[in-house]
């Protein structure tokens, strides 16, 4: 007879391998994930749910995968089970990912079916049974830009709903009713009623923001937030405690789940500082920025994220010599990470002194103008971001051992994801 009490863990959006240009931040993220996996063992959770985006790309560097795979194997060797779905970052149709490899080796069980179906095709939701606890676990993997919405609407979940035991549904999608106000204009999600009814626990992921809610007809709906984060905004939210950064331990007693959030991000190791240089000359701003970074970088191991904003009295972004500041004021290489998105220069500043970021932004806007502006469904800021990401994706070199066809398919799939093209359509 299944036990009337048991414990499981739930994490999402680990994004191991993110911050590709920032090795110190990438290492901090990886350690946060490894700490979360240690918590699973320390809290004696019987099984772990990974609700998408364990990795930041389908094929991350093996040096990023190896320690995570070893930690997951330790959990399995201890007798714990790991159930995972794919997120919008670590799953690409028609291409093998590291998650596929790890699943084949028995490190975790893939919960969700991965077949690409024609829109409107009815399909039956399969589920796993965690034998020691009797829990039934089903799920739907994530797709970018809400392309998974049709999967939810076409699913037949009656067999899953009728099964006995504690029922868990994993998903990697934004739920519109629970989106924070700051994200409602930018993220396309599913409706709460698109989720299968009748579950006791809905294990969400995707939006990097913690929330708790209720499923279609009851049941606890939880998004744990990102384990660390992939942007300055994620770090700001984590430091402000508006979202959790870590893993959720779920205590089930008599069929009722109770939550315990365990933070695993390195509190105190991240310094988020704003530097307003409005009206300052480029020399004054350089000294101002350097002094702020010096004060924030008060001990080894600190990661400083300065946001330089305002309008300079003269000069250019390049003349601020931020790279020099990072070199002279950073205790270790790669520990200072700039945000100059709100920094402006006088209109009289020469184009020849523009920074690489300035040039990229200008070229992006030029390309969009040539194409007639932002495409339908994209606001101008989002269109600029998509163009930049698309350019970077198309510039990704072919990996060693990757076939030309796999490489081409991966680029096409990434273009579809970024441009919100449905499977089977032409990007």
C-alpha positions in Angstrom: 0.0 0.0 0.0 1.4 3.4 -1.0 2.6 5.5 2.0 0.4 8.3 3.3 3.5 10.5 3.6 6.5 11.0 1.4 8.9 13.8 0.3 9.9 14.9 -3.2 11.9 17.8 -4.7 11.1 20.1 -7.6 13.4 22.4 -9.5 13.3 24.1 -12.9 15.3 26.4 -15.1 18.8 25.4 -13.9 20.2 26.5 -17.3 23.6 24.9 -16.8 26.0 26.4 -19.3 24.4 29.8 -19.4 26.5 33.0 -19.3 28.8 31.6 -22.0 31.0 34.7 -22.1 31.3 34.9 -18.3 33.1 31.9 -16.8 33.0 33.2 -13.2 29.2 33.6 -13.4 28.8 30.3 -15.2 30.7 28.6 -12.4 28.5 30.2 -9.8 25.4 29.1 -11.6 26.7 25.5 -11.9 27.6 25.4 -8.2 24.1 26.6 -7.3 22.6 23.7 -9.3 25.0 21.2 -7.7 24.1 22.6 -4.2 20.4 22.1 -5.1 21.0 18.5 -6.0 22.8 17.9 -2.7 19.8 19.4 -0.9 17.7 16.6 -2.5 19.8 14.0 -0.7 20.1 16.0 2.5 16.4 16.4 2.8 15.9 12.7 2.0 13.5 13.4 -0.9 12.4 10.1 -2.5 12.4 11.6 -6.0 13.2 14.7 -7.9 11.2 16.6 -10.6 13.1 18.6 -13.2 10.6 20.8 -15.0 12.6 21.8 -18.0 15.7 23.7 -19.0 18.2 21.7 -17.0 20.7 22.9 -19.6 20.9 26.2 -21.4 21.3 24.6 -24.8 20.6 21.2 -26.2 24.3 20.4 -26.6 26.2 22.3 -23.9 30.0 21.9 -23.3 30.8 18.5 -21.8 32.6 20.2 -19.0 29.3 21.7 -17.9 27.4 18.4 -18.3 29.8 16.1 -16.5 29.5 17.4 -12.9 25.7 17.6 -13.2 25.5 14.1 -14.6 27.7 12.8 -11.8 25.5 14.5 -9.1 22.3 13.1 -10.7 23.9 9.6 -10.8 24.7 9.9 -7.1 21.0 10.5 -6.4 20.1 7.4 -8.5 22.7 5.3 -6.8 21.2 6.3 -3.4 17.9 4.9 -4.6 16.2 8.2 -5.5 14.4 8.6 -8.8 14.7 11.6 -11.2 11.8 12.5 -13.5 12.5 15.2 -16.1 10.8 17.0 -19.0 12.5 19.2 -21.6 12.3 22.9 -21.6 12.4 25.5 -24.4 16.2 25.7 -24.2 17.3 22.1 -23.8 15.0 20.5 -26.4 15.2 20.8 -30.2 13.1 18.6 -32.5 15.0 16.2 -34.8 18.2 16.6 -32.9 19.8 14.6 -30.1 20.5 16.5 -26.9 22.5 15.8 -23.8 19.2 15.1 -22.0 18.5 12.2 -24.5 22.0 10.8 -23.7 21.5 11.0 -19.9 18.1 9.4 -20.2 19.5 6.5 -22.1 22.1 6.0 -19.4 19.4 5.8 -16.7 20.3 9.0 -14.9 16.7 10.1 -15.2 13.3 9.1 -16.6 11.9 11.2 -19.5 8.3 11.9 -18.5 6.9 13.6 -21.5 6.5 12.3 -25.1 8.6 14.2 -27.6 6.8 13.4 -30.8 6.0 16.5 -33.0 2.3 16.3 -33.9 0.2 18.1 -36.4 -2.0 20.9 -34.9 -5.2 19.6 -33.5 -4.2 15.9 -33.4 -5.7 14.2 -30.4 -3.3 12.2 -28.3 -3.4 10.3 -25.0 -1.3 11.5 -22.1 1.1 8.8 -20.9 2.3 8.7 -17.3 5.0 7.1 -15.1 4.3 5.4 -11.7 6.8 6.0 -8.9 6.4 2.6 -7.4 7.7 3.2 -3.8 5.3 6.2 -3.3 2.5 5.3 -5.7 2.7 8.8 -7.3 1.6 9.1 -10.9 3.7 11.5 -12.9 2.9 12.9 -16.4 4.0 16.0 -18.3 4.4 18.0 -21.4 7.8 19.4 -22.5 8.3 23.1 -23.3 8.3 24.8 -26.7 9.4 28.3 -27.3 7.0 31.3 -27.6 4.0 29.3 -26.6 4.1 26.8 -29.4 3.2 24.1 -26.9 -0.2 25.5 -26.4 -1.8 23.2 -28.9 -0.3 20.2 -27.2 -2.1 21.0 -24.0 -5.4 21.6 -25.8 -5.3 18.4 -27.8 -4.4 16.0 -25.0 -6.7 13.3 -23.6 -5.8 13.0 -19.9 -8.8 10.9 -18.8 -6.7 7.7 -18.1 -4.2 9.7 -16.1 -7.0 11.5 -14.2 -8.7 8.2 -13.4 -5.5 6.6 -12.1 -5.3 6.2 -8.3 -2.6 7.8 -6.1 -1.1 11.2 -5.8 -0.9 12.8 -9.3 1.8 15.1 -10.5 1.8 17.0 -13.8 5.1 18.6 -15.0 5.0 21.4 -17.5 7.3 24.1 -18.8 5.1 27.0 -19.9 3.9 30.3 -18.6 0.4 30.3 -17.1 -1.2 33.5 -18.0 -3.2 33.9 -14.8 0.0 33.7 -12.8 2.3 35.9 -14.8 3.7 38.8 -12.9 2.6 42.2 -14.3 6.1 43.0 -15.6 5.9 39.9 -17.9 2.3 40.0 -19.2 3.1 42.1 -22.2 6.2 40.0 -23.2 5.3 36.3 -22.7 2.7 34.2 -24.4 1.5 31.4 -22.2 -1.2 28.8 -21.7 -4.4 29.3 -19.8 -4.8 27.5 -16.4 -7.7 25.6 -17.9 -5.3 24.2 -20.6 -3.7 22.1 -17.9 -5.1 18.6 -17.2 -7.6 18.7 -14.4 -7.5 16.5 -11.3 -3.9 16.7 -10.3 -2.6 17.1 -6.8 0.6 19.0 -7.7 1.4 20.9 -10.9 5.2 21.2 -11.3 5.9 24.2 -13.4 8.9 26.0 -14.9 9.8 28.5 -17.6 9.3 32.1 -16.4 12.2 32.3 -13.8 9.8 33.7 -11.2 8.3 31.9 -8.2 4.6 31.6 -7.8 2.0 29.4 -6.2 -1.5 28.9 -7.4 -4.3 26.5 -8.0 -4.8 24.0 -10.8 -8.0 23.9 -13.0 -10.1 22.3 -10.3 -7.8 22.4 -7.3 -4.3 21.0 -6.7 -1.2 23.1 -5.9 0.4 24.8 -8.9 4.0 25.8 -8.3 6.8 27.5 -10.2 10.0 27.4 -8.1 11.8 30.1 -10.0 15.2 29.7 -11.6 17.9 28.0 -9.6 20.3 30.9 -10.3 19.2 32.9 -13.3 20.3 33.8 -16.8 20.0 37.6 -16.7 20.6 40.6 -14.5 16.9 40.9 -14.0 16.8 37.4 -12.6 19.6 38.3 -10.2 17.9 41.5 -9.2 14.7 39.6 -8.4 16.6 37.0 -6.4 18.5 39.5 -4.4 15.3 41.4 -3.7 13.6 38.2 -2.5 10.8 38.6 -5.0 11.6 35.2 -6.3 13.3 32.1 -4.9 16.6 30.7 -6.3 17.0 27.1 -5.5 14.9 24.0 -5.0 11.5 23.2 -3.5 11.1 20.3 -1.1 7.5 19.1 -1.1 6.3 17.2 2.0 3.1 15.1 1.2 1.0 14.1 4.2 -2.4 12.4 3.6 -2.4 13.6 0.0 -1.7 17.2 0.9 1.5 18.9 -0.3 3.4 21.4 1.9 6.3 23.4 0.5 9.8 24.2 1.8 11.9 26.5 -0.3 15.6 26.0 0.0 17.8 28.8 -1.5 21.0 27.5 -3.1 22.2 30.6 -5.0 25.3 32.3 -3.5 23.7 35.0 -1.3 26.1 37.8 -0.7 28.4 36.9 -3.6 26.4 38.9 -6.1 26.7 42.7 -6.0 24.1 44.6 -8.1 25.0 48.3 -8.2 23.6 51.3 -10.2 25.9 54.1 -11.3 24.2 57.2 -12.5 26.7 59.3 -14.6 24.2 61.9 -15.8 25.9 65.2 -16.7 29.4 63.9 -16.0 32.3 64.2 -18.4 33.7 60.9 -19.6 36.7 61.3 -17.3 34.5 62.0 -14.2 32.3 59.1 -15.1 35.3 56.7 -15.5 36.5 57.6 -12.0 32.9 57.4 -10.6 32.3 54.0 -12.0 35.7 52.7 -10.9 35.1 53.9 -7.3 31.7 52.1 -7.2 33.1 48.9 -8.5 36.0 49.1 -6.1 33.7 49.5 -3.1 31.4 46.6 -4.3 34.2 44.2 -5.0 35.2 44.0 -1.3 36.3 40.4 -1.1 37.4 37.6 -3.4 34.7 35.6 -5.1 32.3 38.5 -5.4 30.5 39.0 -8.8 29.8 42.6 -9.5 27.0 43.7 -11.9 27.2 47.4 -12.4 24.4 49.1 -14.3 25.8 52.4 -15.7 23.0 54.7 -16.7 22.3 58.4 -17.5 23.5 60.7 -20.2 27.2 61.6 -20.4 28.1 65.3 -20.8 30.6 64.3 -23.5 32.5 61.4 -25.0 31.2 57.9 -25.8 30.6 54.6 -24.2 33.9 53.3 -25.6 35.7 56.3 -24.0 34.5 55.2 -20.6 37.0 52.3 -20.9 34.9 49.9 -18.9 37.2 47.0 -19.8 40.0 48.8 -18.1 37.9 49.4 -15.0 37.1 45.7 -14.9 40.7 44.8 -15.2 42.0 47.2 -12.5 39.1 46.9 -10.0 38.2 43.2 -10.4 39.9 41.0 -7.8 39.7 38.1 -10.3 39.3 37.9 -14.0 35.7 37.8 -15.2 34.0 39.0 -12.1 32.7 42.4 -13.4 29.7 42.3 -15.7 28.4 45.5 -17.3 24.9 46.7 -18.2 24.9 49.8 -20.3 21.4 49.5 -21.8 20.4 52.7 -20.1 23.6 54.7 -20.8 23.3 57.4 -23.4 25.8 59.7 -25.0 25.3 63.2 -26.4 23.9 63.4 -29.9 27.1 65.2 -31.0 29.3 62.2 -30.1 31.0 60.9 -33.2 29.9 57.6 -34.7 33.5 56.5 -35.1 33.8 56.2 -31.3 30.8 53.9 -30.9 31.2 50.7 -28.9 30.6 47.3 -30.2 27.2 47.3 -28.5 26.3 50.6 -30.1 27.3 49.3 -33.6 25.3 46.1 -33.1 22.2 48.0 -32.0 22.5 50.4 -35.0 22.9 47.5 -37.4 20.0 45.7 -35.9 17.7 48.7 -36.3 18.9 49.2 -39.8 18.1 45.6 -40.7 14.6 45.9 -39.2 14.0 49.1 -41.1 15.0 47.5 -44.4 12.6 44.7 -43.7 9.8 47.2 -43.0 9.9 47.2 -39.2 9.0 44.7 -36.6 7.1 41.7 -37.9 3.5 41.0 -36.7 3.3 39.9 -33.1 6.6 41.5 -32.1 7.0 44.9 -30.5 10.1 46.9 -31.6 12.3 46.1 -28.6 11.5 42.4 -28.8 12.1 42.4 -32.6 15.6 43.9 -32.0 16.4 41.2 -29.4 15.2 38.4 -31.8 17.3 39.7 -34.6 20.4 39.8 -32.4 19.7 36.3 -31.1 19.1 35.0 -34.6 22.4 36.5 -35.9 24.2 34.8 -33.0 22.5 31.5 -33.6 23.2 31.5 -37.3 26.8 32.2 -36.5 27.1 29.1 -34.2 29.9 26.9 -35.6 29.3 23.3 -36.4 30.3 21.1 -33.4 33.0 18.4 -33.8 31.3 15.2 -35.0 28.0 17.0 -35.9 26.7 16.1 -39.3 25.9 18.8 -41.8 22.2 17.8 -41.8 22.0 17.9 -38.0 23.7 21.3 -38.0 21.3 22.6 -40.7 18.3 21.2 -38.8 19.5 22.8 -35.6 19.8 26.2 -37.2 16.4 25.9 -38.8 14.8 24.8 -35.6 16.4 27.7 -33.7 15.1 30.1 -36.4 11.6 28.7 -36.0 11.8 29.0 -32.2 12.9 32.6 -32.4 10.5 33.6 -35.1 7.6 31.7 -33.6 7.0 29.5 -36.6 4.9 26.5 -36.0 6.5 23.0 -36.6 6.1 22.1 -40.3 5.9 25.7 -41.5 8.6 27.5 -43.4 10.6 30.1 -41.3 
